Amino acid sequence: HFTHLDLVHIGPDDWMTEPALHSKQPWRAVLARRRWRTGYNAGGGPNFTDTTAMNPQFHIQIPRTSSNKCHVVVSVTQYYETQPETKKKKPLYAIGFAVYEIPHSMPRLTPQFVIDQKPLDVTNHSIAREVVTFFTLPPGDYIVVPQTNVPNCDGKFLLRILTDEQSNIWEVNEDNMVFRNISAEFLEDAVVLPDGKNLIGKLLIKYPPEVDVSQLQKILKAHWKAYLLEKPSLELCKSLIMLRDYNISGRINVLDIPVLMHMLQFWRIAFEKFDRGSHSSKTSSYNLRALLWEAGSTVSNKVLECLVLRFAKNCTVSAECFVM
C-alpha cells in the first residue's frame, strides 16, 4: 500500500549510545510541535507580505566561537491522516520555510521588514509530508519561519532544527504586559472634553451619581461619533462597566465616564491605523498583535490565539470587539 518509503537515519542522540561515535562531535537538536491557524498565524509564503510575518517564528542565535560557520539542518513535517476509514481526509499542503537574517536587537519579524529585506533562503513549497534543507550559516541572528504556500491553511506541523556548533534556539514570543497605563494617563485631564464643556456637571444634573449599563449606553450614544466608530452595543457597555466597577455593583461613578470616553478615543485612534477601508470599522485579525501594541499592551502567542478565536470572525476583527 506504500508508494513512498522514508528511511530513518542516525539521529543526534545516537552519539550517547554508540561507542564508535564518542570521538565525534554530536549535533544539537531542537524540536517544536505547533500548528497554523486561520486568522492567527497561518500567514502563507513570502509572496504574501502583509501576513507572512504572522507565521510562527523561531530564533537561531549562533555566537562567535573558534569556528566561523555553523552547519544547520531545518526540517518541517506536516501531520496527516492515516485512517483510511476517515470520510474526509485533510489534504497535504504545499509547505516550506524561509530563513531571514536579522539585527541582534530585533525581537520579531514585522511585515515592513519582510517587504524591505529578502530572506536568505526560501525552500520550494512542495506538497510533501516533510521539507528539509541543509545550511551553512556564519555567526549571527536568524529567524526561521515555517509556512504554507498560501495563507489560511489550518494544520499541525513538527519543526526540527539541528546544529553542529553551539547555538541558542527559541520560539519568538512576548510577555503578557501592559506597558502604557491609559487609564492613569487620562485620569487627571479627562474632566474637560475636547469640546471644552464640562460633561460631569451635565451628567450629574440628568443622572444619579452612579449609572448602570443602560444609562451608560444612553450617554455614549449621545457622544459616540467623537469616541467610537459605531454606536455602542449593550455588550460593549457591560465591558466598560467592568473596567471601573471595583465594587462589583454593576454600576460606575459618573466621574469615571470622562475617563472611559478618553480611553475610547485613544483606542479608536489606534484602531484607525489598521482600518481596512474608509470608516469600515473592521481590520484583519492578523493585525491584532500590532493593534494591541498601539493600545499599550503585549500578549503571548497563546493569549493572542485565544483572542483571535474569541473575537475574530472570518479573519476580521471589528472595532467594538477590539475594545471589548
C-alpha positions in Angstrom: 0.0 0.0 0.0 3.0 2.3 0.1 4.1 4.5 -2.8 6.9 6.2 -1.0 9.2 5.0 1.8 11.3 7.2 4.2 14.3 5.5 5.8 15.2 6.7 9.3 18.9 7.7 9.6 21.1 8.1 12.6 19.8 10.8 14.9 21.7 13.3 17.1 21.2 11.2 20.3 22.9 8.1 18.9 26.3 9.7 19.9 25.4 8.7 23.5 24.8 5.0 22.8 27.3 4.2 20.1 30.9 3.9 21.4 32.3 4.3 17.9 30.8 7.7 17.7 32.1 9.1 21.0 35.1 10.8 19.4 32.8 12.7 17.0 31.1 15.9 17.8 27.3 15.4 18.4 24.7 17.6 16.7 22.3 19.6 18.8 18.6 19.1 18.1 15.5 21.3 18.9 12.0 20.3 18.0 8.7 22.1 18.3 5.1 20.8 17.7 3.0 23.7 16.6 0.1 24.5 14.2 -1.0 27.0 11.7 -4.4 28.5 12.5 -6.5 30.6 10.1 -6.7 34.3 11.2 -3.9 33.9 13.7 -0.6 32.5 12.4 -1.4 30.9 9.0 0.2 33.7 7.1 1.4 32.0 3.9 4.6 32.3 2.0 6.9 35.3 1.3 4.7 36.5 -1.6 2.0 37.4 1.0 4.0 40.3 2.6 1.0 41.5 4.7 0.7 38.2 6.6 3.8 36.0 6.2 5.4 37.6 9.3 2.4 36.3 11.3 3.6 32.7 10.9 5.3 31.0 13.8 8.9 32.3 14.2 11.9 30.6 15.6 15.1 32.5 16.5 18.5 30.9 15.9 21.4 32.7 17.6 24.9 31.5 16.5 27.5 33.1 18.8 31.0 33.9 17.6 33.3 31.0 18.5 36.5 29.5 17.2 34.6 28.3 14.2 33.4 30.8 11.6 30.5 28.7 10.4 27.7 26.5 11.7 26.0 23.7 9.8 22.2 23.8 10.3 19.5 21.3 9.2 15.9 22.6 9.2 13.0 20.2 8.8 9.3 20.9 8.6 6.9 17.9 8.8 3.2 18.3 8.5 0.7 16.0 10.2 -1.6 13.9 8.1 -4.5 11.5 8.4 -3.6 7.8 8.4 -7.0 6.2 9.0 -8.5 5.0 5.6 -12.0 5.0 7.1 -11.9 8.7 7.5 -14.6 10.1 5.3 -13.0 13.5 4.6 -9.2 13.4 4.7 -7.3 16.6 5.2 -5.1 17.2 2.2 -1.4 17.7 2.4 -0.5 21.4 1.9 2.4 22.9 0.0 4.8 23.6 2.9 8.2 25.1 3.3 10.1 27.7 5.3 12.0 30.9 5.0 15.2 32.0 6.8 15.9 35.6 7.5 19.0 37.3 8.9 18.0 39.9 11.4 19.8 42.5 13.6 20.7 41.3 17.1 18.3 43.7 18.7 15.3 42.8 16.6 12.8 40.6 18.6 10.4 39.6 15.8 9.9 39.8 12.1 7.5 42.5 11.0 5.5 43.0 7.8 7.7 46.0 7.0 10.9 44.0 7.5 9.9 41.2 5.1 9.0 43.9 2.5 12.4 45.6 2.8 14.6 42.5 3.3 14.7 39.4 1.2 15.1 36.1 3.0 18.5 34.3 2.9 16.7 31.3 1.6 13.2 30.1 0.8 12.5 26.4 0.2 10.5 25.3 -2.7 7.0 24.9 -1.3 6.0 21.3 -2.2 3.1 19.1 -1.4 5.0 16.6 0.7 5.0 15.3 4.3 8.4 16.8 5.0 10.6 19.5 3.6 14.2 19.6 4.8 17.2 21.8 3.9 20.9 22.0 4.9 22.5 25.4 5.5 25.9 26.7 6.4 25.5 29.9 8.4 28.1 32.4 9.9 27.7 33.7 13.4 24.7 36.0 13.8 20.9 36.0 14.4 18.4 34.3 12.2 14.6 33.7 12.1 13.2 30.5 10.7 9.6 30.9 9.5 7.7 27.6 8.8 4.8 28.3 6.4 2.4 27.0 3.9 2.4 28.3 0.3 -0.8 30.3 0.8 -2.4 31.8 3.9 -5.3 30.4 5.9 -4.3 26.7 5.8 -5.1 25.0 9.1 -2.8 22.2 10.1 -0.3 20.9 12.6 3.4 20.6 11.9 6.7 19.5 13.5 9.7 21.7 13.2 13.2 20.3 13.8 16.4 22.3 13.9 19.8 20.6 14.1 23.2 22.4 14.5 26.7 21.1 14.8 28.0 24.1 16.8 27.0 25.9 19.9 23.7 27.8 19.3 20.7 29.2 21.1 17.3 28.5 19.6 13.9 29.6 20.9 10.4 30.4 19.7 9.7 34.1 19.3 7.1 35.1 21.9 6.1 38.1 24.1 5.1 38.5 27.7 1.6 39.4 28.8 2.2 43.0 29.8 0.6 46.5 29.9 3.4 48.9 29.2 1.2 52.0 28.9 -1.5 52.7 31.6 -4.0 54.6 29.5 -6.4 54.9 32.4 -3.9 56.6 34.7 -2.8 59.0 31.9 -6.3 60.3 31.3 -7.4 60.3 34.9 -6.4 63.9 35.6 -7.3 65.7 32.4 -10.4 63.6 31.5 -12.8 66.1 33.2 -12.6 68.5 30.3 -13.6 67.1 27.0 -12.3 68.2 23.6 -15.4 70.4 23.1 -14.5 72.4 26.2 -17.7 71.6 28.0 -17.8 70.1 31.5 -19.5 66.8 30.9 -19.6 65.8 34.6 -21.8 68.7 35.6 -24.3 67.9 32.8 -24.4 64.3 33.7 -25.0 64.9 37.5 -28.0 67.1 36.6 -29.5 64.4 34.4 -28.3 61.1 36.0 -27.8 59.8 39.5 -24.2 59.7 40.9 -23.8 56.1 39.7 -25.1 54.8 36.4 -25.9 51.3 35.2 -25.3 49.6 31.9 -28.4 51.0 30.2 -27.7 54.5 31.4 -24.1 54.3 30.2 -25.3 53.2 26.8 -27.6 56.1 26.6 -24.8 58.5 27.5 -22.4 57.0 25.0 -24.9 57.1 22.2 -25.2 60.8 22.6 -21.4 61.3 22.1 -20.4 58.1 20.1 -19.2 59.9 17.0 -16.4 61.6 18.9 -15.1 58.4 20.6 -16.3 55.4 18.7 -16.5 54.1 15.1 -20.0 52.7 15.6 -22.9 53.0 18.0 -22.2 51.2 21.3 -23.9 47.9 22.0 -25.1 46.8 25.4 -22.3 44.2 25.5 -19.7 46.9 24.9 -21.1 48.9 27.8 -21.0 45.9 30.1 -17.3 45.5 29.3 -16.7 49.2 30.0 -18.6 49.0 33.3 -16.3 46.1 34.4 -13.2 48.3 33.8 -14.3 50.7 36.6 -16.7 48.7 38.7 -14.3 47.9 41.6 -17.2 47.1 44.0 -18.9 44.7 41.6 -22.1 46.6 41.9 -23.0 46.7 38.2 -22.6 50.5 38.2 -19.9 53.1 37.8 -19.5 56.6 39.2 -20.4 59.4 36.8 -16.9 60.8 37.5 -15.5 57.8 35.7 -17.3 58.4 32.4 -15.0 61.1 31.0 -12.0 58.7 31.7 -13.8 56.0 29.7 -14.5 58.4 26.9 -10.9 59.4 26.6 -9.8 55.7 26.6 -12.3 55.0 23.9 -11.0 57.9 21.8 -7.4 56.6 22.3 -8.4 53.1 21.2 -10.3 54.5 18.2 -7.2 56.3 17.0 -5.1 53.2 17.4 -7.7 51.1 15.5 -8.0 53.6 12.6 -4.3 53.0 11.8 -5.3 49.4 10.8 -8.7 50.1 9.4 -9.3 48.1 6.2 -11.1 51.0 4.4 -12.6 54.3 4.9 -14.5 54.1 8.2 -15.2 50.3 7.7 -14.8 49.7 11.5 -13.0 46.4 10.7 -9.5 45.1 10.3 -7.7 41.8 9.6 -7.3 39.6 12.6 -3.6 39.2 11.6 -3.2 42.8 12.7 -4.3 42.1 16.2 -0.8 41.9 17.7 0.3 45.2 16.2 -3.0 46.7 17.2 -2.6 45.7 20.9 0.9 47.2 20.8 -0.6 50.5 19.6 -3.0 50.3 22.5 -0.2 49.9 25.0 0.0 46.1 25.7 1.7 42.9 24.5 0.4 39.4 24.8 1.9 35.9 24.4 1.3 33.7 21.4 -1.2 31.6 23.3 -3.2 34.5 24.6 -3.2 36.1 21.1 -4.5 32.8 19.7 -7.3 32.8 22.3 -8.3 36.4 21.5 -8.5 35.6 17.8 -10.7 32.5 18.5 -12.9 34.6 20.8 -13.3 37.9 18.9 -12.4 37.3 15.2 -14.9 36.3 12.6 -13.8 35.3 9.1 -10.3 36.7 9.8 -11.8 40.0 10.7 -11.9 42.0 14.0 -14.4 44.8 14.4 -13.7 48.0 16.3 -16.2 47.0 19.0 -14.6 43.6 19.5 -11.2 45.3 19.8 -12.4 47.5 22.7 -14.0 44.5 24.4 
